[in-house]
Amino acid sequence: MNLSGFDLNLLRVLDALLAEHSTVRAGQRVGLSQPAVSAALKRLRQSLGDDLFIRRGQRLEPTEFARSIAEPLRELLDDAETLLSGPRQFDPASARMRFRISGSDFFAEMLMPELGERIAAEAPGILLQLVDLVPDNYIDTLETYAVDLALIPKPDLPGWLDWQGLFSSYFSVIARRGHPELSRLAIAPGDTIPLEAYCALGHIVFSVEGNTTAMGDAALARVGRTRRVVMTLPSFYGVHSVVAGSDHVALVPRQLACRLQHRLGLDVFAPPMPIPTPSLGMIWHKRFTNAPAHRWLRGQIAALLEPLHEDRPAHLDAG
């Protein structure tokens, strides 16, 4: 093919179609209307001599040829972006772009309000999207550019991902204010719940997948005990809400428990067994490590989340 007659802007459209499998979503990614994307796809098919995509319902499935060029195309566009943005500075005030962040609803409460306020003041043209974190799929979403970064406990990383630690997350036990059994035992907010009482109570577990075991169960197993799980929920806020309206308890991140305790009428206690303290941070594709806009976003997130870090659990607010 003669490059002199080929519109290189079509490659951005092809890359977006390979990522989104939809002319509508591809247009949103590159700032074009759906008809414009369809017209670009027609030109791409003529220039490359391949159908590129086969429609199946609402989804565009790439042909084998399109699949074979997806990764080289993405590398080519990344290299071009790096080349063109090298000496330039990112100007948040004039930026017009979208960032997709993958994380649990912990970050909807502990990050997004403050991040949204900062973005509104410094970069009003940026669209932020917090999408659900799917534990078994977050690496795929980073590899396919479905999200720009993920907020998770530190994992074992493949070589193409970068990591920045932000804070440690201790665990606390929450119960509704004036919980009858804990009141009967004269356990005050901030106290450690005795092991027998802790295991006897009904427990609400946070799990996106519906798992009935988590870090708390592994910690109990190390002291030869188990707990009684009565419900799982896919959101931390849901866990707090159910606990606030029942006689059940839950083991949750301490920072979130202290943020929500007054709003929902909760008391916060210390768990009876030692629990490992995970380090939470953000991971992203290494191709974005030196991208000015991505680096700027990571700096905003780090500045807002690093104050959550504690060297050791502080005294719990009895409220």
N, C-alpha and C positions, 0 to 999 in steps of 0.2 A: 504494500500500500504506500502511496505517495503522501508523506506527511504534510507537504506544502498545501494540499487541498483538504486537510483534515482539521476540523475545529477541536482543539484540545480541551475546550470547556466541556465537550461531550463526555470526557473521561470522568469528570466529577459527577456527572449524572449517572454514569454506569456504576461508579463506586457506591453512590447512594442507593441505587436500585439493588445492588448486591447485598447491601446491609439491611435494607428495609423490606424488600420483597413486595413493594407497593408503590405505585406511581404517586399516590397522594402523600405518603410519608416521605418518600424520596424528595418530592418537591419541597416539603417543609424543611428538610435537612439542608437543601442547597438554595432555598429562597426562590423557587419557581412554582408556577401554577401547575396543576395536574395536566392540563392540555399541553403545556410547554414541555413537560417531562415525556409525555406520550410522543410528541413530535421529535424530541431528541432521541428517544428509543428507536423510532422508525429510521432516523438518519444513521444511528449506530448499527442497526441491522444491515442497512445497505452498505455501509463502509466496511464492516467486518465480515460480511458474508455469512452470518449465522443468526438464527432466531434470537439467541441470547437468553430469552425467558419464555416459558410456557405457562399460560394462565391455568390455575387450578382453583376454581371458586374465586375467592377474593385475593388469593395469594399468587405471586409470580415466582415460579420455580426456575432457577437458572439451568441452562443447558450445560452439558459436560464441558463445552468450550468456555462458557462464562465462568464455571467453577475453576477451570484451570488457570484463568488469568486474574482471579480475584485477589490473591495474595501479591503477585508481582505488581498489579495495578495499585494496591494500597501502599506498597513500599515506594512506588514511583511518586505518588502524590505526597506522601510524607516527606520524601527527599526534596521535592519541589517546594513544599511549605517551609521546610527548614532553610533551604537555600534563600528563599525570598524574604524570610523573616529574621534572618541572622542578625544583622546590625540594627534592626528596627526595635523600638520599644513598644510594649503593649499599652494602649491608652484605654483604660476601662471606661472613661466618660463617653467615648465615641464608639465603643464596641457594640456590635449587633450580633449576638450568637446565643447558643443554647448550651447549657451544661447539664448532663444527666448524672446524678449521684445515686449509687446503690447502697442502701443501708436499712436497718430495722427502724421501727417507729421510735426507738430510743432517740434517734437523731432528729426526728420530726419535732420532738419536744426540747432536746438539749442543744440543737444546732440551728435548725432552720429559721426560727423566729429572729435570732440575732443576725444570722447570715443574710436573711431576706432584707432586714433593715439596712445592713451595710451595703448590700448590692443596690438597693433603691437609692441610697445617697451617693454612691461612688460610680455605679455602672448601671444606670437605669435601662439600658438597652439589652441587658442580659436576662435570659429566661432560665430559671432554675427548676429542675425537676428531680425530686426525690422519689425513686422507684423502689419497690419491694426488693429486699435482698433474698435471693434464692440460694441457700448455702451450697447446694451441689452444682450450681450453674453460674456462680459469679465469675469464675475464670473465663468461661465461654463468652459471657457478655463483655468482658474486657477485651478479649481477643477479637471479637467481631465488631467492636466499637459501638455496641449497643449502649454502654455507659462509659463515662469518662474516668470515673474512679469509684472504688468501693470502700466503705467504712466497715471494718471487720476486726475481730481478734487476729493477732498475728498468726498466719498460716505457714506451712511449708510452701515456698514460692517456686514456680518454674523460673528459669533464668531470664525470661523476657518481661518479668514484672518487677517494678520497684516498690519499696515500702518505706513509709515514714511513721514511726511510733508517735502517739499523741498523748495518751493518758492510760493509767491503770484503773481498772474497774473492780472495786470491792463489792461484796454482796451483803445485803441486809434482808431481814425478814419483815414483811409488812402484815398488819392485821387491822381490822376496822377499829376505830377509836372506841374504847370501853369494851373490848372483846370479853365476853363473859368468862371464858375459861382462863384467860390470862389474868383477868382481874381477880378471879377467885384464888389464883395462885400468887397474887400480889406481885406480879411481874410488871415493873414500870417501864414505860418507853425508854429505850436506850439500854435496858438490861439485856443480858444473854438469856434466851429462852432455854430452859432445861431440856436435855436431850429427850427424856421420856415424853414430855408435853409436846415437843416439836414433832416427834414421830407419830403421835396419836392424832394430831390435828389433820384435817383435810387440806390438801395442797393443790394450788392452781399452778400449772407449768406453762411457761412461754415456749412455744415451738411452732415454727412455720409449717413444718411437715406433720405435726400431730404426734411427735414422739412423746412417750410418757416418762422417759428418763433424760436427765441432763447432768450438769456438773454437780449439782447438789446431791444427786443419787450416788455418784462416784465418791464424793466426799463422805457420805454416810456409810458406804460399803467399806471404806477404810477403817471405820470404827465398829464394823460389824452390825450395822443397823439399816433399816429401810424406812421409807415414809409412805403415806397413803395418798396417792395422786387421785383426785376426783375429777379433774378437768384440765384440758389443754386449750390454749388460745394462741392465735397467730400474731397477736400484737401485745406489746408491753402495756399500753394504755388500757386495753381490754382486761388484762390481768389485774391491774390496779383497781379498775372499776368493779370487777366481780368481787374482789376481796373487800372493797369498801361496802358492799351490800350483802355480805354473808359472814358466816363464822369461819370461813376458810382463811388460809394464810398463803403467802408466796415468797419465794426467794428471788430477789430482783437486784439489779444494779443499785448500789447505795445512792449514787448521785441522782438517779431518777426518782427513787423513793423519797428523798428529801425535797425534791422539787415539787412532787405531787401530794405530799402528805397533808398539807393544810387545805389544798383545793378540794381533795376528795374525802377528808376526814379519816386519815390513817394514822396509826402509830407505827414507829419504826424500831426494830429490835436487832440485836446481834444474834447470828446463828450459833448453835451449840458446838459446831465442829469446824475445824480449819478447812478453808476452801482455797484452792490456788487462785491467784489474782491474775487474770488475763491482761495482757497489754493490747489496747485497741489503737488502731491507726488507719491509715489509708494506703491502698495499693492502686497502681495504675500501670498501663502499658508503657514500657521504656521509651517508646517512640515519642511520648508526650513529655518526657522528663525535662527537656530544654525548651519546649514550646512556651513562649512568653505568656500567653493567655492561661494555659493550664498551670504554669508555675505560679501565676498571680492568684488563681483560685485556690491552689493548695496553701498558699500563704495565708489567705483569709480564713480558711478552715482551721489551719493549725493555730492561728492566733486566738480563735474563739474556743477551741476544744482543749488546748493545753492547760488552761486553768483548772480543768476538771481533775488533773492528776494530783494524787496524794501519795506521799511516801509511806504513810500508814493510815489506817482508818482514824478519822477524827471523832471526837465525842459526838454521839448522835443527839440531835436537837429533840428534846422531849416535847416541845411545842405545847 
